[in-house]
Amino acid sequence: MKAIRAIAVNTFREAVRNKILYSLVFFALVMMLFSLVLDQATVGQRNKIIKDLGLGSINIFGVIIAIVVGINLVYKEIEKRTIYPILAKPVRRSQFLIGKYFGILLTLAVEMLFMSSFLFLLVLFYEGVFDAHLPLALFMIFIELAVVSAFAIFFSSFSTPFLSGMFTFAIYVIGHLTSYLQEFGANTGSAVLKHLTTFFYYVLPNLERFNLKAEAVYQLPIESGRIVLSLLYAFLYIVMVLTLSVLSFERRDFK
């Protein structure tokens, strides 16, 4: 456990040194400037647009950071040969990989905390009250990013950064289209295509499970059972993907 914690903290420090968190400052400035434009250009819908834009931006920035950080973690260690002294110590490959994963989560948590605080301040300034729907929507965004990060670690365990980034981004995009994919297969009239799309529907992650943006923007009720099932779904997916990552990483030859 100490090895995993040490690797996670070191991963977070490395992300900060790479200036990835500078994107947060850029996000804050863009949101601030755009909110001023909305103040003049919209009537009645300003608060909804700010929430929708804020949640969407946090999601997109989070995905970019998860992919950029995740796909380079293992590759840089191997490329710079810094992984050899680490694994020479009483540190297993599984501990190394899981530590890297938690380092990504720590980076994403800090990133989301900064941007979420700015969004809360904007909403509080315009509405004058604290919106209780936002924290749950933001928490589910973090859970979605945790799933995406697990895939970034998985692909980086055996592939190059470019391919890992492409694969992870594809998972993110398809993960929001799985329902449409299944519907498309069902409407084609082809039994083969129907079974194929159904297979991908159940194998690939359904990231729309974690999308509560509409509920937060329009103040819609959220069933607690939906949240519990989504959390269980994410946990099982993360465990499965990390297990595959460890198995792949264990077989990798660094020579």
Residue frames relative to the residue before (quaternion, step in Angstrom):
aa qw qx qy qz dx dy dz
M 1.0000 0.0000 0.0000 0.0000 0.00 0.00 0.00
K 0.6367 0.5285 -0.3317 0.4532 3.58 1.02 -0.76
A 0.6340 0.5337 -0.3266 0.4544 3.56 1.05 -0.78
I 0.6507 0.5124 -0.3125 0.4651 3.57 0.96 -0.86
R 0.6623 0.5068 -0.3049 0.4599 3.57 0.95 -0.90
A 0.6602 0.5127 -0.3102 0.4529 3.57 0.94 -0.87
I 0.6598 0.4975 -0.3021 0.4753 3.59 0.98 -0.84
A 0.6372 0.5327 -0.3248 0.4524 3.58 1.02 -0.80
V 0.6724 0.4873 -0.2962 0.4719 3.59 0.90 -0.91
N 0.6527 0.5114 -0.3103 0.4650 3.56 0.98 -0.83
T 0.6223 0.5355 -0.3286 0.4668 3.58 1.09 -0.74
F 0.6429 0.5179 -0.3126 0.4698 3.56 0.99 -0.83
R 0.6614 0.4995 -0.3085 0.4668 3.58 0.91 -0.87
E 0.6333 0.5273 -0.3275 0.4621 3.56 1.04 -0.76
A 0.6376 0.5235 -0.3242 0.4629 3.59 1.02 -0.79
V 0.6509 0.5068 -0.3117 0.4715 3.57 1.00 -0.81
R 0.6529 0.5110 -0.3134 0.4629 3.59 0.97 -0.80
N 0.6708 0.4851 -0.2959 0.4766 3.57 1.14 -0.59
K 0.4520 -0.7458 0.3971 0.2861 3.54 1.37 0.24
I 0.2659 0.7763 -0.5281 0.2185 3.59 1.11 0.59
L 0.6604 0.5287 -0.3139 0.4311 3.57 1.01 -0.74
Y 0.4701 0.6559 -0.4577 0.3732 3.60 1.22 -0.04
S 0.5470 0.6135 -0.3957 0.4097 3.58 1.17 -0.45
L 0.5875 0.5837 -0.3636 0.4266 3.57 1.18 -0.55
V 0.6372 0.5165 -0.3250 0.4708 3.56 0.98 -0.82
F 0.6379 0.5240 -0.3165 0.4673 3.55 0.99 -0.87
F 0.6387 0.5252 -0.3172 0.4644 3.57 0.97 -0.88
A 0.6644 0.5154 -0.3093 0.4441 3.59 0.86 -0.92
L 0.6645 0.5008 -0.3036 0.4641 3.58 0.94 -0.86
V 0.6535 0.5116 -0.3146 0.4606 3.57 0.94 -0.88
M 0.6571 0.5079 -0.3077 0.4644 3.57 0.94 -0.90
M 0.6521 0.5237 -0.3170 0.4472 3.57 0.96 -0.86
L 0.6825 0.4805 -0.2813 0.4734 3.58 0.86 -0.95
F 0.6838 0.4897 -0.2946 0.4536 3.56 0.92 -0.90
S 0.6110 0.5486 -0.3537 0.4479 3.58 1.07 -0.63
L 0.6215 0.5286 -0.3389 0.4684 3.58 1.11 -0.64
V 0.6346 0.5152 -0.3229 0.4771 3.55 1.07 -0.75
L 0.6552 0.5157 -0.3093 0.4571 3.56 0.96 -0.88
D 0.5949 0.5905 -0.3534 0.4152 3.54 1.08 -0.71
Q 0.7441 0.3861 -0.2077 0.5040 3.56 1.09 -0.71
A 0.7586 0.4443 -0.2057 0.4298 3.56 1.02 -0.79
T 0.7517 0.3585 -0.2129 0.5110 3.63 1.13 -0.34
V 0.1646 -0.7665 0.6150 0.0846 3.50 -1.24 0.62
G 0.8578 0.1161 -0.1071 0.4891 3.57 -0.64 1.12
Q 0.7545 0.3710 -0.1993 0.5034 3.58 1.12 -0.59
R 0.3679 0.7796 -0.4574 0.2185 3.59 1.27 -0.04
N 0.6850 0.4948 -0.2983 0.4438 3.58 0.81 -0.98
K 0.6503 0.5105 -0.3158 0.4656 3.60 1.00 -0.83
I 0.6592 0.5070 -0.3132 0.4587 3.59 0.96 -0.84
I 0.6341 0.5271 -0.3307 0.4591 3.58 1.00 -0.80
K 0.6651 0.4913 -0.3070 0.4712 3.60 0.91 -0.86
D 0.6697 0.5029 -0.2988 0.4575 3.56 0.89 -0.97
L 0.6732 0.4873 -0.2882 0.4757 3.56 0.92 -0.92
G 0.6627 0.5231 -0.3049 0.4407 3.57 0.94 -0.89
L 0.6860 0.4711 -0.2840 0.4762 3.59 0.86 -0.96
G 0.6556 0.5145 -0.3124 0.4559 3.57 0.98 -0.82
S 0.6632 0.5061 -0.3036 0.4603 3.57 0.98 -0.85
I 0.6361 0.5199 -0.3280 0.4664 3.57 0.98 -0.82
N 0.6443 0.5233 -0.3162 0.4594 3.56 1.00 -0.83
I 0.6959 0.4765 -0.2794 0.4589 3.58 0.79 -1.02
F 0.6616 0.4935 -0.3128 0.4701 3.60 0.86 -0.91
G 0.6426 0.5328 -0.3213 0.4473 3.56 1.02 -0.79
V 0.6475 0.5119 -0.3152 0.4683 3.56 0.98 -0.85
I 0.6457 0.5222 -0.3224 0.4543 3.59 0.94 -0.87
I 0.6745 0.4851 -0.2944 0.4723 3.57 0.90 -0.91
A 0.6368 0.5302 -0.3302 0.4520 3.60 0.96 -0.85
I 0.6853 0.4738 -0.2892 0.4715 3.58 0.94 -0.86
V 0.6841 0.4972 -0.2984 0.4423 3.58 0.79 -1.02
V 0.6941 0.4550 -0.2757 0.4851 3.58 0.89 -0.93
G 0.6992 0.5178 -0.2830 0.4036 3.56 0.81 -1.03
I 0.7171 0.4679 -0.2749 0.4373 3.58 0.86 -0.90
N 0.7127 0.4629 -0.2594 0.4589 3.59 1.16 -0.48
L 0.5024 0.7000 -0.4153 0.2917 3.57 1.19 -0.44
V 0.7424 0.3927 -0.2238 0.4944 3.56 0.66 -1.12
Y 0.6433 0.5517 -0.3288 0.4169 3.58 0.93 -0.91
K 0.6761 0.4961 -0.3034 0.4526 3.59 0.88 -0.90
E 0.6345 0.5332 -0.3319 0.4505 3.55 1.01 -0.77
I 0.6808 0.4657 -0.2810 0.4907 3.57 1.03 -0.83
E 0.6605 0.5282 -0.3080 0.4358 3.58 0.93 -0.91
K 0.7389 0.3837 -0.2128 0.5113 3.57 0.98 -0.87
R 0.3957 -0.7537 0.4293 0.3018 3.56 1.38 -0.06
T 0.3813 0.7247 -0.4879 0.3022 3.58 1.17 0.53
I 0.5547 0.6257 -0.3917 0.3839 3.56 1.26 -0.27
Y 0.5881 0.6178 -0.3634 0.3747 3.59 1.14 -0.62
P 0.6999 0.4319 -0.3037 0.4810 3.66 0.79 -0.84
I 0.6038 0.5557 -0.3646 0.4400 3.59 1.16 -0.56
L 0.7283 0.4209 -0.2390 0.4851 3.57 0.83 -1.00
A 0.5579 0.5885 -0.3958 0.4310 3.58 1.26 -0.28
K 0.6169 0.5088 -0.3363 0.4975 3.55 1.26 -0.45
P 0.6409 -0.5118 0.3726 0.4342 3.61 -1.22 0.09
V 0.4051 0.6703 -0.5025 0.3661 3.57 0.66 1.21
R 0.3007 -0.7636 0.5461 0.1682 3.56 -0.65 1.11
R 0.6317 -0.5404 0.3898 0.3963 3.56 -1.20 0.45
S 0.6197 0.5439 -0.3417 0.4510 3.57 1.05 -0.72
Q 0.6506 0.5048 -0.3126 0.4735 3.59 0.99 -0.80
F 0.6196 0.5468 -0.3313 0.4553 3.56 1.04 -0.80
L 0.7085 0.4679 -0.2635 0.4579 3.58 0.82 -1.02
I 0.6683 0.4843 -0.3037 0.4761 3.59 0.94 -0.86
G 0.6159 0.5410 -0.3411 0.4601 3.57 1.07 -0.70
K 0.6295 0.5255 -0.3182 0.4758 3.57 1.05 -0.80
Y 0.6433 0.5330 -0.3176 0.4486 3.56 1.00 -0.85
F 0.6894 0.4597 -0.2881 0.4800 3.58 0.87 -0.90
G 0.5811 0.5647 -0.3694 0.4549 3.58 1.19 -0.47
I 0.6243 0.5174 -0.3270 0.4853 3.56 1.08 -0.75
L 0.6567 0.5151 -0.3122 0.4537 3.58 0.91 -0.91
L 0.6359 0.5188 -0.3287 0.4674 3.59 1.01 -0.76
T 0.6403 0.5149 -0.3174 0.4735 3.58 0.99 -0.82
L 0.6739 0.4910 -0.2906 0.4694 3.58 0.92 -0.90
A 0.6253 0.5456 -0.3401 0.4423 3.59 1.04 -0.75
V 0.6607 0.4889 -0.3014 0.4833 3.58 0.95 -0.87
E 0.6355 0.5383 -0.3155 0.4547 3.57 0.99 -0.90
M 0.7056 0.4591 -0.2670 0.4692 3.56 0.87 -0.97
L 0.6086 0.5561 -0.3518 0.4434 3.59 1.05 -0.70
F 0.6592 0.5070 -0.3031 0.4653 3.57 0.94 -0.89
M 0.7254 0.4366 -0.2546 0.4673 3.59 0.74 -1.05
S 0.6303 0.5338 -0.3369 0.4521 3.59 1.04 -0.73
S 0.6263 0.5367 -0.3337 0.4565 3.57 1.00 -0.80
F 0.6554 0.5048 -0.3074 0.4703 3.56 0.98 -0.85
L 0.6496 0.5066 -0.3135 0.4723 3.59 1.00 -0.81
F 0.6256 0.5349 -0.3353 0.4584 3.60 0.98 -0.80
L 0.6603 0.5099 -0.3047 0.4595 3.57 0.95 -0.88
L 0.6390 0.5199 -0.3280 0.4624 3.59 0.99 -0.79
V 0.6787 0.4837 -0.2906 0.4700 3.57 0.87 -0.97
L 0.6493 0.5168 -0.3133 0.4616 3.57 0.98 -0.83
F 0.6431 0.5316 -0.3173 0.4507 3.58 1.03 -0.81
Y 0.7502 0.4083 -0.2206 0.4711 3.59 0.89 -0.93
E 0.7526 0.3772 -0.2107 0.4969 3.60 1.01 -0.77
G 0.3671 -0.7537 0.4722 0.2722 3.55 1.13 -0.61
V 0.7362 0.2968 -0.2058 0.5723 3.59 1.31 0.02
F 0.5134 -0.6230 0.4908 0.3278 3.54 -1.26 0.44
D 0.3008 -0.7582 0.5569 0.1569 3.58 -0.83 1.04
A 0.2924 -0.7997 0.5049 0.1417 3.57 -0.42 1.26
H 0.5766 0.5977 -0.3845 0.4032 3.61 1.21 -0.26
L 0.6036 0.6211 -0.3521 0.3548 3.57 1.07 -0.69
P 0.6500 0.5356 -0.3565 0.4044 3.68 0.78 -0.86
L 0.6672 0.4965 -0.3146 0.4577 3.62 0.92 -0.83
A 0.6437 0.5137 -0.3211 0.4675 3.59 0.99 -0.83
L 0.6626 0.4976 -0.2972 0.4743 3.58 1.01 -0.82
F 0.6266 0.5343 -0.3354 0.4576 3.58 1.02 -0.75
M 0.6765 0.4811 -0.2982 0.4711 3.58 0.97 -0.83
I 0.5736 0.5518 -0.3761 0.4743 3.59 1.18 -0.49
F 0.6436 0.5177 -0.3157 0.4670 3.57 0.98 -0.84
I 0.6376 0.5148 -0.3268 0.4707 3.59 1.00 -0.79
E 0.6320 0.5191 -0.3296 0.4717 3.58 1.01 -0.77
L 0.6599 0.5001 -0.3066 0.4696 3.58 0.97 -0.84
A 0.6012 0.5509 -0.3591 0.4540 3.59 1.11 -0.60
V 0.6415 0.5031 -0.3186 0.4836 3.60 1.05 -0.74
V 0.6553 0.5077 -0.3076 0.4672 3.59 0.93 -0.92
S 0.6424 0.5302 -0.3177 0.4531 3.60 1.00 -0.83
A 0.6168 0.5412 -0.3468 0.4542 3.59 1.04 -0.73
F 0.6593 0.4858 -0.3085 0.4840 3.59 1.01 -0.76
A 0.6119 0.5426 -0.3530 0.4545 3.61 1.05 -0.69
I 0.6487 0.5002 -0.3044 0.4862 3.57 1.02 -0.81
F 0.6417 0.5402 -0.3242 0.4373 3.57 0.96 -0.88
F 0.7116 0.4463 -0.2717 0.4697 3.60 0.76 -0.97
S 0.6631 0.5043 -0.3158 0.4543 3.59 1.03 -0.72
S 0.5722 0.6122 -0.3787 0.3929 3.60 1.22 -0.34
F 0.8177 0.1764 -0.1007 0.5387 3.59 1.19 -0.34
S 0.7441 0.3928 -0.2170 0.4950 3.61 1.21 -0.21
T 0.6266 -0.5250 0.4172 0.3971 3.56 -1.36 0.09
P 0.6672 -0.5138 0.3428 0.4163 3.64 -1.17 0.41
F 0.6513 0.5269 -0.3306 0.4345 3.60 0.92 -0.86
L 0.6996 0.4526 -0.2703 0.4824 3.57 0.81 -1.00
S 0.6216 0.5436 -0.3399 0.4500 3.58 1.02 -0.76
G 0.6559 0.5106 -0.3002 0.4680 3.55 1.00 -0.86
M 0.6552 0.5071 -0.3061 0.4688 3.57 0.97 -0.86
F 0.6672 0.5028 -0.3020 0.4592 3.58 0.92 -0.91
T 0.6750 0.4989 -0.2968 0.4554 3.58 0.91 -0.94
F 0.6526 0.5013 -0.3167 0.4717 3.58 0.96 -0.83
A 0.6240 0.5352 -0.3310 0.4634 3.57 1.06 -0.75
I 0.6249 0.5284 -0.3288 0.4713 3.58 1.03 -0.79
Y 0.6504 0.5204 -0.3127 0.4565 3.58 0.98 -0.88
V 0.6861 0.4787 -0.2896 0.4651 3.59 0.86 -0.94
I 0.6924 0.4658 -0.2807 0.4742 3.58 0.83 -1.01
G 0.6070 0.5891 -0.3458 0.4060 3.56 1.10 -0.71
H 0.6971 0.4210 -0.2631 0.5173 3.57 1.22 -0.45
L 0.7154 0.4217 -0.2417 0.5019 3.58 1.30 -0.05
T 0.3568 0.7757 -0.4738 0.2156 3.59 1.24 0.09
S 0.6375 0.5260 -0.3342 0.4530 3.61 0.98 -0.77
Y 0.6607 0.4902 -0.3007 0.4825 3.57 0.98 -0.85
L 0.6149 0.5559 -0.3372 0.4462 3.56 1.11 -0.74
Q 0.6721 0.4825 -0.2942 0.4784 3.56 0.92 -0.88
E 0.6477 0.5166 -0.3162 0.4622 3.57 0.99 -0.82
F 0.6249 0.5422 -0.3270 0.4568 3.55 1.05 -0.81
G 0.6679 0.5023 -0.2942 0.4637 3.59 0.94 -0.91
A 0.6598 0.5179 -0.3050 0.4510 3.57 1.02 -0.80
N 0.7257 0.4452 -0.2351 0.4689 3.58 1.11 -0.70
T 0.5418 0.6472 -0.4009 0.3561 3.60 1.22 -0.15
G 0.4135 -0.7157 0.4689 0.3113 3.58 1.12 -0.57
S 0.6039 0.5343 -0.3534 0.4742 3.57 1.31 -0.03
A 0.4223 -0.7220 0.4926 0.2404 3.57 -0.71 1.11
V 0.6369 0.5344 -0.3249 0.4507 3.58 1.03 -0.82
L 0.6890 0.4731 -0.2774 0.4738 3.56 0.87 -0.98
K 0.6160 0.5493 -0.3406 0.4504 3.57 1.07 -0.71
H 0.6817 0.4709 -0.2844 0.4824 3.60 0.91 -0.93
L 0.6403 0.5373 -0.3236 0.4434 3.57 1.04 -0.78
T 0.6879 0.4621 -0.2806 0.4843 3.59 0.88 -0.92
T 0.6189 0.5272 -0.3446 0.4694 3.58 1.09 -0.65
F 0.6184 0.5434 -0.3298 0.4622 3.58 1.05 -0.79
F 0.6904 0.4650 -0.2777 0.4796 3.59 0.87 -0.95
Y 0.5905 0.5849 -0.3595 0.4242 3.57 1.12 -0.66
Y 0.7439 0.3977 -0.2164 0.4915 3.56 0.96 -0.88
V 0.6685 0.4977 -0.3096 0.4578 3.61 1.11 -0.55
L 0.7215 0.4125 -0.2423 0.5005 3.59 0.88 -0.93
P 0.5556 -0.6291 0.4197 0.3456 3.61 -1.06 0.64
N 0.3063 -0.7199 0.5931 0.1901 3.54 -1.08 0.77
L 0.1647 -0.8435 0.5071 0.0654 3.56 0.09 1.31
E 0.5274 0.6272 -0.4153 0.3949 3.59 1.22 -0.24
R 0.4956 0.6514 -0.4229 0.3889 3.58 1.25 -0.28
F 0.7438 0.4122 -0.2096 0.4826 3.58 1.08 -0.72
N 0.5321 0.6443 -0.3931 0.3837 3.57 1.29 0.05
L 0.0645 0.8012 -0.5871 0.0957 3.57 -0.36 1.29
K 0.2743 0.7993 -0.5002 0.1887 3.59 1.18 0.41
A 0.6683 0.5017 -0.3096 0.4537 3.60 0.87 -0.93
E 0.6456 0.5195 -0.3217 0.4581 3.58 1.00 -0.83
A 0.6758 0.4898 -0.2949 0.4653 3.58 1.01 -0.80
V 0.6781 0.5029 -0.2929 0.4488 3.58 0.95 -0.88
Y 0.8022 0.2886 -0.1300 0.5063 3.58 0.88 -0.97
Q 0.4744 -0.7186 0.4150 0.2939 3.57 1.28 0.41
L 0.2845 0.7750 -0.5105 0.2405 3.58 0.96 0.88
P 0.5389 -0.6243 0.4446 0.3495 3.62 -1.06 0.62
I 0.1915 -0.7696 0.6027 0.0884 3.56 -1.15 0.73
E 0.3723 -0.7376 0.5212 0.2136 3.57 -0.73 1.07
S 0.4925 -0.6739 0.4677 0.2910 3.57 -0.90 0.94
G 0.6068 0.5702 -0.3534 0.4263 3.58 1.08 -0.67
R 0.6197 0.5446 -0.3355 0.4549 3.57 1.07 -0.72
I 0.6541 0.5123 -0.3088 0.4631 3.58 1.00 -0.84
V 0.6588 0.5152 -0.3097 0.4525 3.58 0.91 -0.91
L 0.6748 0.4867 -0.2953 0.4697 3.58 0.89 -0.92
S 0.6422 0.5204 -0.3252 0.4593 3.60 1.02 -0.76
L 0.6497 0.5089 -0.3140 0.4694 3.58 1.01 -0.78
L 0.6448 0.5052 -0.3120 0.4813 3.57 1.00 -0.82
Y 0.6294 0.5377 -0.3160 0.4636 3.56 1.02 -0.86
A 0.6733 0.4895 -0.2933 0.4701 3.59 0.90 -0.92
F 0.6451 0.5333 -0.3234 0.4414 3.59 0.92 -0.89
L 0.6798 0.4842 -0.2918 0.4671 3.58 0.87 -0.95
Y 0.6507 0.5146 -0.3174 0.4594 3.58 0.99 -0.80
I 0.6576 0.5093 -0.3102 0.4604 3.58 0.92 -0.89
V 0.6499 0.5117 -0.3134 0.4665 3.59 0.92 -0.89
M 0.6646 0.5086 -0.3031 0.4558 3.58 0.92 -0.92
V 0.6972 0.4715 -0.2806 0.4613 3.60 0.83 -0.98
L 0.6571 0.4960 -0.3154 0.4719 3.60 0.97 -0.79
T 0.6105 0.5401 -0.3500 0.4617 3.58 1.08 -0.66
L 0.6532 0.4950 -0.3005 0.4879 3.57 0.99 -0.85
S 0.6250 0.5451 -0.3307 0.4505 3.57 1.08 -0.76
V 0.6630 0.5010 -0.2995 0.4687 3.56 0.94 -0.90
L 0.6498 0.5139 -0.3193 0.4601 3.59 0.93 -0.86
S 0.6622 0.4958 -0.2996 0.4752 3.58 1.00 -0.81
F 0.6798 0.4989 -0.2829 0.4572 3.55 0.96 -0.92
E 0.6101 0.5617 -0.3445 0.4400 3.57 1.09 -0.67
R 0.7139 0.4487 -0.2457 0.4782 3.56 1.09 -0.73
R 0.5398 0.6584 -0.3980 0.3417 3.58 1.20 -0.31
D 0.2691 -0.7537 0.5833 0.1387 3.52 -0.98 0.93
F 0.2727 -0.8014 0.5170 0.1271 3.58 -0.64 1.15
K 0.5340 0.6518 -0.4042 0.3558 3.57 1.20 -0.17
